[in-house]
Amino acid sequence: RMAFLQQRALHGEMVEKDVIGKVTDAEIRARYDQEIANTPPTNEVHARHILVKTKEEADTIIKQLDGGADFQKLANEHTSDPSGKTSGGDLGWFGPGQMVPEFDKAVFALAVGKYTEQPVQSQFGWHVIQVEDKRAKQPPAFDQVKDQARQAVIRDKYIALVKSLRAEAKVEIPDEKLKKTVDALENTK
């Protein structure tokens, strides 16, 4: 038991000195920049909706909109969504995947200023949706994700250290399953 604790302490000290202690702010910033560059851009949408119980109600609202009625006023009068009754159905800004799939598909297909010509059914009822605006989603600020970027750099350096120590030590793993697992872990990056 004592030998295990000594090895554990030595391992911790080596990781602190050879991995964590060698992480620089420049490496953290470079990792952040790399992640941002490798993340495909996504759009956000600012939308309003009117939620009603039946398709007939939704169809009637669409006809009123076609006739020039004000979306916000209709939302305040007809929506069954409690949060939309005083906000004109305003949902604020959101990105893909934040709404139920049927709603998501419809809202991201609409052009700015347009509303759904057909009601959209979801588990909540029938929606009439209007898009107020669209924009490219901004990546998180560096300060918000600096700790995550730092952890990623530490993980990469730790894996590199283990690889180099293993290569120097000429470690043989007789168990084929374990060898495949270790090789797969070492080759992830």
RORORO-687532 format. One record per atom (N, C-alpha, C): residue number from 1; residue in one letter; atom name; x, y, z. Coordinates in steps of 0.1 Angstrom, whole numbers, plus 2048, in hexadecimal, padded with zeros to 3 digits. Layout:
N
    n  res  atom    u    v    w
  NUM    a    CA    X    Y    Z
...
//
This chain:
189
    n  res  atom    u    v    w
    1    r     N  808  7F4  800
    1    r    CA  800  800  800
    1    r     C  809  80D  800
    2    m     N  813  80C  808
    2    m    CA  81C  818  809
    2    m     C  823  81B  7FB
    3    a     N  827  810  7F5
    3    a    CA  82E  811  7E8
    3    a     C  824  817  7DD
    4    f     N  818  813  7DE
    4    f    CA  80E  819  7D5
    4    f     C  80C  828  7D7
    5    l     N  80C  82C  7E4
    5    l    CA  80A  83A  7E7
    5    l     C  816  842  7E3
    6    q     N  822  83C  7E4
    6    q    CA  82E  843  7E0
    6    q     C  82E  845  7D1
    7    q     N  82A  83A  7CA
    7    q    CA  82A  83B  7BB
    7    q     C  81F  846  7B7
    8    r     N  814  846  7BE
    8    r    CA  80A  850  7BA
    8    r     C  80F  85E  7BD
    9    a     N  816  860  7C8
    9    a    CA  81B  86D  7CB
    9    a     C  826  871  7C0
   10    l     N  82E  868  7BC
   10    l    CA  838  86B  7B2
   10    l     C  832  86E  7A4
   11    h     N  827  866  7A1
   11    h    CA  820  869  795
   11    h     C  81A  877  795
   12    g     N  813  87A  7A0
   12    g    CA  80D  887  7A1
   12    g     C  818  892  7A0
   13    e     N  823  891  7A6
   13    e    CA  82E  89B  7A6
   13    e     C  833  89C  797
   14    m     N  835  890  791
   14    m    CA  83A  891  783
   14    m     C  830  898  77A
   15    v     N  823  895  77B
   15    v    CA  819  89B  773
   15    v     C  819  8AA  776
   16    e     N  81A  8AE  782
   16    e    CA  81A  8BC  786
   16    e     C  826  8C3  77F
   17    k     N  831  8BD  780
   17    k    CA  83E  8C3  77B
   17    k     C  83F  8C3  76C
   18    d     N  83C  8B7  766
   18    d    CA  83E  8B5  758
   18    d     C  832  8B8  74F
   19    v     N  827  8B9  755
   19    v    CA  81B  8BC  74C
   19    v     C  814  8C9  751
   20    i     N  80E  8C9  75C
   20    i    CA  807  8D5  760
   20    i     C  80F  8E1  761
   21    g     N  81B  8E0  767
   21    g    CA  824  8EB  769
   21    g     C  82A  8F1  75C
   22    k     N  829  8E9  751
   22    k    CA  82E  8EE  744
   22    k     C  823  8F3  73B
   23    v     N  817  8F4  73F
   23    v    CA  80D  8FA  737
   23    v     C  80E  909  737
   24    t     N  80E  90F  72B
   24    t    CA  810  91D  72A
   24    t     C  802  924  725
   25    d     N  801  930  728
   25    d    CA  7F5  938  724
   25    d     C  7F4  938  714
   26    a     N  800  938  70E
   26    a    CA  800  938  6FF
   26    a     C  7FA  92B  6FA
   27    e     N  7FD  91F  701
   27    e    CA  7F8  912  6FC
   27    e     C  7E9  912  6FF
   28    i     N  7E5  917  70A
   28    i    CA  7D6  917  70D
   28    i     C  7CF  920  702
   29    r     N  7D4  92B  6FF
   29    r    CA  7CE  934  6F5
   29    r     C  7CE  92D  6E7
   30    a     N  7D9  926  6E4
   30    a    CA  7DA  91F  6D7
   30    a     C  7CF  914  6D6
   31    r     N  7CD  90D  6E2
   31    r    CA  7C3  903  6E2
   31    r     C  7B5  908  6E0
   32    y     N  7B3  914  6E6
   32    y    CA  7A6  91B  6E5
   32    y     C  7A4  91E  6D6
   33    d     N  7AE  925  6D0
   33    d    CA  7AD  929  6C2
   33    d     C  7AB  91D  6B9
   34    q     N  7B1  912  6BC
   34    q    CA  7B0  906  6B4
   34    q     C  7A2  900  6B5
   35    e     N  79C  900  6C1
   35    e    CA  78F  8FB  6C3
   35    e     C  784  904  6BB
   36    i     N  786  911  6BC
   36    i    CA  77D  91B  6B6
   36    i     C  77E  919  6A7
   37    a     N  78A  917  6A1
   37    a    CA  78C  915  693
   37    a     C  786  908  68E
   38    n     N  786  8FE  697
   38    n    CA  781  8F1  693
   38    n     C  772  8EF  695
   39    t     N  76C  8F9  69B
   39    t    CA  75E  8F8  69E
   39    t     C  756  8FE  693
   40    p     N  74D  8F7  68D
   40    p    CA  746  8FD  681
   40    p     C  73C  908  687
   41    p     N  73B  912  67F
   41    p    CA  732  91D  683
   41    p     C  724  919  684
   42    t     N  71C  91E  68D
   42    t    CA  70E  91B  68E
   42    t     C  707  929  68F
   43    n     N  6FA  928  68B
   43    n    CA  6F2  934  68C
   43    n     C  6E9  933  698
   44    e     N  6E5  93F  69C
   44    e    CA  6DB  941  6A6
   44    e     C  6D0  948  6A0
   45    v     N  6C4  946  6A6
   45    v    CA  6B8  94D  6A0
   45    v     C  6B1  953  6AC
   46    h     N  6AB  95F  6A9
   46    h    CA  6A2  966  6B3
   46    h     C  694  964  6AD
   47    a     N  68B  95D  6B5
   47    a    CA  67E  95A  6AF
   47    a     C  673  95D  6BA
   48    r     N  667  95D  6B4
   48    r    CA  65B  95E  6BC
   48    r     C  652  952  6B8
   49    h     N  649  94E  6C1
   49    h    CA  640  944  6BD
   49    h     C  632  946  6C4
   50    i     N  628  940  6BE
   50    i    CA  61B  940  6C4
   50    i     C  618  931  6C5
   51    l     N  615  92D  6D1
   51    l    CA  612  91F  6D4
   51    l     C  603  91D  6D7
   52    v     N  5FD  915  6CF
   52    v    CA  5EE  912  6D2
   52    v     C  5EC  903  6D2
   53    k     N  5E0  8FF  6D6
   53    k    CA  5DD  8F1  6D8
   53    k     C  5D9  8EA  6CB
   54    t     N  5D3  8F1  6C2
   54    t    CA  5CE  8EA  6B6
   54    t     C  5D4  8F0  6A9
   55    k     N  5D4  8E7  69F
   55    k    CA  5D9  8EC  692
   55    k     C  5CF  8F7  68C
   56    e     N  5C3  8F5  68F
   56    e    CA  5B9  8FF  68A
   56    e     C  5BC  90D  68F
   57    e     N  5BF  90D  69C
   57    e    CA  5C3  91A  6A2
   57    e     C  5CF  920  69C
   58    a     N  5D9  918  699
   58    a    CA  5E5  91C  693
   58    a     C  5E2  921  685
   59    d     N  5DA  91A  67D
   59    d    CA  5D7  91E  670
   59    d     C  5D0  92B  66F
   60    t     N  5C7  92E  679
   60    t    CA  5C0  93A  67A
   60    t     C  5CA  946  67D
   61    i     N  5D4  943  685
   61    i    CA  5DE  94E  688
   61    i     C  5E6  951  67C
   62    i     N  5EA  946  674
   62    i    CA  5F2  948  668
   62    i     C  5EA  951  65E
   63    k     N  5DD  94E  65D
   63    k    CA  5D4  956  654
   63    k     C  5D4  965  658
   64    q     N  5D3  967  666
   64    q    CA  5D3  975  66B
   64    q     C  5E1  97B  667
   65    l     N  5EC  974  669
   65    l    CA  5F9  979  665
   65    l     C  5FA  97D  656
   66    d     N  5F4  973  64E
   66    d    CA  5F4  976  640
   66    d     C  5EC  983  63C
   67    g     N  5E2  986  645
   67    g    CA  5DA  992  643
   67    g     C  5E1  99E  649
   68    g     N  5ED  99D  64E
   68    g    CA  5F4  9A9  653
   68    g     C  5F3  9AB  663
   69    a     N  5EE  9A1  66A
   69    a    CA  5ED  9A2  678
   69    a     C  5FB  9A2  67E
   70    d     N  5FD  9A8  68A
   70    d    CA  609  9AA  691
   70    d     C  60C  99D  699
   71    f     N  618  997  696
   71    f    CA  61C  98A  69D
   71    f     C  61C  98B  6AC
   72    q     N  622  996  6B1
   72    q    CA  624  997  6C0
   72    q     C  616  999  6C6
   73    k     N  60D  9A0  6C0
   73    k    CA  600  9A2  6C6
   73    k     C  5F9  995  6C6
   74    l     N  5F9  98D  6BB
   74    l    CA  5F3  980  6BB
   74    l     C  5F9  977  6C5
   75    a     N  606  977  6C7
   75    a    CA  60C  96F  6D1
   75    a     C  607  972  6DF
   76    n     N  606  97F  6E2
   76    n    CA  602  983  6EF
   76    n     C  5F3  97F  6F2
   77    e     N  5EB  97E  6E7
   77    e    CA  5DD  97B  6E8
   77    e     C  5DA  96C  6E8
   78    h     N  5E2  964  6E0
   78    h    CA  5DF  956  6DE
   78    h     C  5E8  94C  6E3
   79    t     N  5F5  94F  6E6
   79    t    CA  5FE  944  6E9
   79    t     C  5FA  93E  6F7
   80    s     N  5FC  930  6F7
   80    s    CA  5FA  929  704
   80    s     C  607  928  70C
   81    d     N  612  92D  706
   81    d    CA  61F  92D  70D
   81    d     C  61F  939  716
   82    p     N  61F  936  724
   82    p    CA  61E  941  72E
   82    p     C  629  94C  72C
   83    s     N  635  948  728
   83    s    CA  640  951  727
   83    s     C  63E  95A  71B
   84    g     N  636  956  711
   84    g    CA  634  95E  705
   84    g     C  628  967  705
   85    k     N  620  966  710
   85    k    CA  614  96E  711
   85    k     C  616  97D  712
   86    t     N  622  981  718
   86    t    CA  625  98F  71A
   86    t     C  631  994  712
   87    s     N  637  98A  70B
   87    s    CA  643  98E  703
   87    s     C  641  98D  6F4
   88    g     N  635  98B  6F0
   88    g    CA  632  98A  6E2
   88    g     C  638  97D  6DC
   89    g     N  639  973  6E5
   89    g    CA  63E  966  6E1
   89    g     C  64D  965  6DF
   90    d     N  654  970  6E4
   90    d    CA  662  971  6E2
   90    d     C  66A  965  6E9
   91    l     N  672  95E  6E1
   91    l    CA  67A  953  6E7
   91    l     C  689  957  6E9
   92    g     N  68C  963  6E4
   92    g    CA  69A  967  6E5
   92    g     C  6A3  960  6DB
   93    w     N  6B0  960  6DE
   93    w    CA  6BA  95A  6D5
   93    w     C  6BC  94B  6D9
   94    f     N  6BD  942  6CF
   94    f    CA  6C0  934  6D2
   94    f     C  6C7  92E  6C6
   95    g     N  6CE  923  6C9
   95    g    CA  6D5  91C  6BE
   95    g     C  6CF  90F  6BB
   96    p     N  6D4  908  6B1
   96    p    CA  6CF  8FB  6AD
   96    p     C  6CF  8F1  6B8
   97    g     N  6C4  8E9  6B9
   97    g    CA  6C4  8DF  6C4
   97    g     C  6BE  8E3  6D1
   98    q     N  6BB  8F0  6D2
   98    q    CA  6B6  8F5  6DF
   98    q     C  6A7  8F4  6E0
   99    m     N  6A0  8F2  6D5
   99    m    CA  692  8F0  6D4
   99    m     C  68E  8E2  6D0
  100    v     N  682  8DE  6D1
  100    v    CA  67E  8D1  6CC
  100    v     C  681  8D0  6BD
  101    p     N  684  8C4  6B8
  101    p    CA  688  8C2  6AA
  101    p     C  67F  8C9  6A0
  102    e     N  672  8C7  6A1
  102    e    CA  668  8CC  697
  102    e     C  669  8DC  697
  103    f     N  66A  8E2  6A3
  103    f    CA  66B  8F0  6A4
  103    f     C  679  8F5  69E
  104    d     N  683  8EE  6A1
  104    d    CA  691  8F1  69D
  104    d     C  691  8F1  68D
  105    k     N  68C  8E7  687
  105    k    CA  68C  8E5  679
  105    k     C  685  8F1  672
  106    a     N  679  8F4  677
  106    a    CA  671  8FF  671
  106    a     C  678  90D  673
  107    v     N  67D  910  67F
  107    v    CA  682  91D  682
  107    v     C  68F  920  67A
  108    f     N  697  916  679
  108    f    CA  6A4  919  672
  108    f     C  6A2  919  663
  109    a     N  697  914  65E
  109    a    CA  694  915  650
  109    a     C  68E  922  64B
  110    l     N  689  92A  655
  110    l    CA  682  936  652
  110    l     C  68C  942  650
  111    a     N  688  94B  647
  111    a    CA  690  957  645
  111    a     C  68C  961  64F
  112    v     N  695  96B  651
  112    v    CA  692  976  65B
  112    v     C  686  97D  657
  113    g     N  67D  97F  661
  113    g    CA  670  987  65E
  113    g     C  665  97E  65A
  114    k     N  668  971  657
  114    k    CA  65D  968  652
  114    k     C  657  960  65D
  115    y     N  64B  95B  65B
  115    y    CA  645  952  665
  115    y     C  641  945  65E
  116    t     N  63F  93A  665
  116    t    CA  63B  92E  65F
  116    t     C  62E  92F  658
  117    e     N  62D  92A  64C
  117    e    CA  621  92A  644
  117    e     C  618  91F  648
  118    q     N  61E  915  64E
  118    q    CA  616  909  653
  118    q     C  619  908  662
  119    p     N  60F  904  66A
  119    p    CA  612  902  679
  119    p     C  61C  8F7  67B
  120    v     N  624  8F8  685
  120    v    CA  62E  8EE  689
  120    v     C  629  8E6  695
  121    q     N  628  8D9  694
  121    q    CA  623  8D2  6A0
  121    q     C  62F  8CC  6A8
  122    s     N  62E  8CD  6B5
  122    s    CA  638  8C7  6BE
  122    s     C  630  8C1  6C9
  123    q     N  637  8BB  6D3
  123    q    CA  630  8B5  6DE
  123    q     C  629  8C0  6E7
  124    f     N  62C  8CC  6E5
  124    f    CA  625  8D7  6ED
  124    f     C  619  8DC  6E6
  125    g     N  617  8DA  6DA
  125    g    CA  60B  8DF  6D3
  125    g     C  60F  8E3  6C5
  126    w     N  608  8EE  6C0
  126    w    CA  60A  8F3  6B2
  126    w     C  611  900  6B3
  127    h     N  61C  902  6AC
  127    h    CA  623  90F  6AC
  127    h     C  622  917  69F
  128    v     N  621  924  6A0
  128    v    CA  623  92D  695
  128    v     C  630  934  699
  129    i     N  63A  934  690
  129    i    CA  647  939  694
  129    i     C  64B  944  68B
  130    q     N  651  94F  690
  130    q    CA  656  95A  688
  130    q     C  665  95C  68C
  131    v     N  66D  95E  682
  131    v    CA  67B  961  684
  131    v     C  67D  970  684
  132    e     N  683  975  68F
  132    e    CA  686  983  690
  132    e     C  694  986  68A
  133    d     N  69D  97E  68D
  133    d    CA  6AB  980  688
  133    d     C  6B3  974  689
  134    k     N  6BF  974  682
  134    k    CA  6C8  969  682
  134    k     C  6D6  96F  683
  135    r     N  6DF  967  689
  135    r    CA  6ED  96C  68B
  135    r     C  6F6  95F  68C
  136    a     N  703  961  68A
  136    a    CA  70C  957  68C
  136    a     C  70F  956  69B
  137    k     N  70F  94A  6A1
  137    k    CA  711  948  6AF
  137    k     C  720  94B  6B2
  138    q     N  722  954  6BC
  138    q    CA  72F  957  6C0
  138    q     C  736  94C  6C9
  139    p     N  742  949  6C6
  139    p    CA  749  940  6CF
  139    p     C  74A  945  6DD
  140    p     N  74C  93C  6E7
  140    p    CA  74D  941  6F5
  140    p     C  75A  949  6F6
  141    a     N  75A  952  6FF
  141    a    CA  766  95B  702
  141    a     C  770  952  708
  142    f     N  77D  955  705
  142    f    CA  788  94E  70A
  142    f     C  788  94C  719
  143    d     N  784  956  720
  143    d    CA  784  955  72F
  143    d     C  779  94B  734
  144    q     N  76F  94A  72C
  144    q    CA  764  940  730
  144    q     C  769  932  72F
  145    v     N  772  92F  726
  145    v    CA  776  921  723
  145    v     C  785  91E  725
  146    k     N  78B  928  72B
  146    k    CA  79A  927  72E
  146    k     C  79D  91A  736
  147    d     N  795  917  740
  147    d    CA  798  90B  748
  147    d     C  797  8FE  740
  148    q     N  78D  8FE  738
  148    q    CA  78B  8F2  72F
  148    q     C  796  8F1  725
  149    a     N  79B  8FC  71F
  149    a    CA  7A6  8FB  716
  149    a     C  7B3  8F7  71D
  150    r     N  7B4  8FC  729
  150    r    CA  7C0  8F8  731
  150    r     C  7C0  8E9  734
  151    q     N  7B4  8E4  738
  151    q    CA  7B3  8D5  73B
  151    q     C  7B6  8CD  72E
  152    a     N  7B2  8D2  722
  152    a    CA  7B5  8CB  716
  152    a     C  7C4  8CB  713
  153    v     N  7CB  8D6  716
  153    v    CA  7D9  8D6  714
  153    v     C  7E0  8CD  71D
  154    i     N  7DC  8CD  72A
  154    i    CA  7E1  8C4  734
  154    i     C  7DF  8B5  730
  155    r     N  7D3  8B2  72B
  155    r    CA  7D1  8A4  727
  155    r     C  7DA  8A0  71B
  156    d     N  7DC  8A9  711
  156    d    CA  7E4  8A6  706
  156    d     C  7F3  8A5  70A
  157    k     N  7F7  8AD  713
  157    k    CA  805  8AC  718
  157    k     C  807  89F  720
  158    y     N  7FD  89C  728
  158    y    CA  7FE  88F  730
  158    y     C  7FF  883  727
  159    i     N  7F6  883  71D
  159    i    CA  7F6  878  713
  159    i     C  804  877  70C
  160    a     N  809  882  708
  160    a    CA  816  883  701
  160    a     C  821  87E  70B
  161    l     N  821  882  718
  161    l    CA  82A  87D  722
  161    l     C  82A  86E  723
  162    v     N  81E  869  725
  162    v    CA  81C  85A  726
  162    v     C  821  853  71A
  163    k     N  81E  858  70E
  163    k    CA  823  852  702
  163    k     C  832  851  702
  164    s     N  839  85D  705
  164    s    CA  847  85D  705
  164    s     C  84D  854  70F
  165    l     N  848  854  71B
  165    l    CA  84D  84B  726
  165    l     C  84B  83C  722
  166    r     N  840  839  71C
  166    r    CA  83D  82C  718
  166    r     C  847  827  70D
  167    a     N  84A  831  704
  167    a    CA  853  82E  6F9
  167    a     C  861  82B  6FE
  168    e     N  865  834  707
  168    e    CA  872  832  70D
  168    e     C  873  825  715
  169    a     N  869  822  71C
  169    a    CA  869  816  725
  169    a     C  867  809  71D
  170    k     N  863  80A  711
  170    k    CA  860  7FE  709
  170    k     C  857  7F4  710
  171    v     N  84B  7FA  714
  171    v    CA  841  7F2  71B
  171    v     C  83A  7E8  712
  172    e     N  83A  7DC  716
  172    e    CA  833  7D2  70E
  172    e     C  826  7CE  715
  173    i     N  81B  7CE  70E
  173    i    CA  80E  7CA  714
  173    i     C  80A  7BD  70E
  174    p     N  80A  7B2  716
  174    p    CA  808  7A5  710
  174    p     C  7F9  7A3  70D
  175    d     N  7F0  7A9  714
  175    d    CA  7E1  7A7  712
  175    d     C  7DD  7AF  706
  176    e     N  7D9  7A9  6FB
  176    e    CA  7D6  7AF  6EF
  176    e     C  7CA  7B9  6F0
  177    k     N  7C0  7B6  6F8
  177    k    CA  7B5  7C0  6FA
  177    k     C  7BA  7CC  700
  178    l     N  7C1  7CB  70B
  178    l    CA  7C7  7D6  712
  178    l     C  7D0  7DE  709
  179    k     N  7D8  7D8  701
  179    k    CA  7E1  7DE  6F8
  179    k     C  7D9  7E7  6EE
  180    k     N  7CF  7E1  6E8
  180    k    CA  7C7  7E9  6DF
  180    k     C  7C0  7F5  6E5
  181    t     N  7BC  7F3  6F1
  181    t    CA  7B6  7FF  6F9
  181    t     C  7C0  80A  6FB
  182    v     N  7CC  806  700
  182    v    CA  7D6  810  703
  182    v     C  7DA  817  6F6
  183    d     N  7DC  80F  6EB
  183    d    CA  7E0  815  6DE
  183    d     C  7D5  81E  6D9
  184    a     N  7C8  81B  6DB
  184    a    CA  7BD  823  6D6
  184    a     C  7BE  830  6DE
  185    l     N  7C0  830  6EB
  185    l    CA  7C0  83C  6F4
  185    l     C  7CC  845  6F0
  186    e     N  7D7  83E  6ED
  186    e    CA  7E3  846  6E9
  186    e     C  7E2  84D  6DB
  187    n     N  7D9  847  6D3
  187    n    CA  7D8  84C  6C5
  187    n     C  7CC  856  6C4
  188    t     N  7C6  859  6CF
  188    t    CA  7BB  863  6CF
  188    t     C  7C1  871  6D0
  189    k     N  7C0  878  6C6
  189    k    CA  7C5  886  6C6
  189    k     C  7C8  88A  6B8
//
